[in-house]
Amino acid sequence: MTPIDESPMPNPSMTPETLIPTPTKGCLYGLSLGPGDPGLITRRAWELLQGDGLWAYPVRKWGGDSFALDIVHRAGLTLPAGAFPLCFPMTHNPEVLAKHWLTAAQTVLEHLDRGRDVCFLVEGDASTYSTFGHLARTVSALDPLIRVEVIAGVTSYQAAAAHLGLALADADDTLAILPAGYGVHTIDHLLDEFDALVLLKVKPLLDDIIALLERRGLLEYARFVEKVGCPEERTVQDLTQIRGETVNYLSLLLVHNPHRNKEETLRGCRKKEASEGEGA
Ligand SMILES: C[S@@+](CC[C@H](N)C(=O)[O-])C[C@H]1O[C@@H](n2cnc3c(N)ncnc32)[C@H](O)[C@@H]1O
């Protein structure tokens, strides 16, 4: 007698892999919130904030405030159940930073592994000098199959320019965006190379930059903006007024150099050098 095969009938649509049910892992979102004004939260970010993804928000020390969380609170949202902080201290020590990125990534991964989406709240834009980049890279290194999605947002300097009614760049202007920590020597050089500079993280070097701009006759073409879009927002037109002041970390400078020696352009393009395009 032929033995009866009592194993379940295989579903013809199933591949050997799909026969073993694997829980779907969650997605890690870099949720850009804009620089402070809740009105600059995009519709996409707003939808995700109202969804069932867990919120993760950055703090500089355990129990400390979170600027990103402050933005969503000012937008009228309250902390949902399950939201959790991730600690990223303000230090340049690479070992301390790596340790905290790893701890944060492991925490996030526990939730993703259980199938929960995690929305990491980011001040400004998540692709612009953001902790999210480090977090996403560390999570992906631990599990390359995790899905990561960045929700684009308004940057601090876009909001600052708009608030001041200034163009960041016009016509054929060149624009450089950099952390001021590169130092006055680099900034001095870039003022010859670019029509406009956005200087972020200016706090530690502010007096030196003011002195440079004064030396180069550019003070009147520079603006200082602190905590744009927040209730404490401040813009300063005469930079000599803030000389010697300890300003907020969330502050930046927009500088234009109208004296820059530009190369001639033809219909918006640089004229070709005599040797360029010849004999090619
Ligand atoms: C780590 S970077 C983050 C940049 C941010 N992801 C963005 O999209 O603008 C921090 C620097 O951005 C600038 N910044 C961020 N938010 C700001 C705000 N609300 N007002 C003025 N500057 C801000 C400051 O120069 C600050 O030192």
The ligand as an ORCA input file, in Angstrom:
! r2SCAN-3c Opt
* xyz 0 1
  C      24.034     69.992     12.177
  S      23.582     71.355     11.161
  C      21.952     70.873     10.707
  C      21.476     71.484      9.427
  C      20.021     71.160      9.159
  N      19.836     69.739      8.920
  C      19.450     71.950      7.986
  O      18.845     71.337      7.077
  O      19.555     73.159      7.982
  C      23.318     72.546     12.381
  C      23.522     73.956     11.872
  O      22.450     74.288     10.999
  C      22.068     75.641     11.188
  N      20.688     75.679     11.700
  C      19.883     74.646     11.914
  N      18.668     75.047     12.311
  C      18.704     76.391     12.341
  C      17.755     77.396     12.650
  N      16.508     77.091     13.025
  N      18.136     78.681     12.538
  C      19.390     79.012     12.148
  N      20.340     78.096     11.851
  C      20.002     76.807     11.952
  C      23.056     76.235     12.193
  O      24.137     76.788     11.487
  C      23.490     75.008     12.957
  O      24.744     75.208     13.576
*
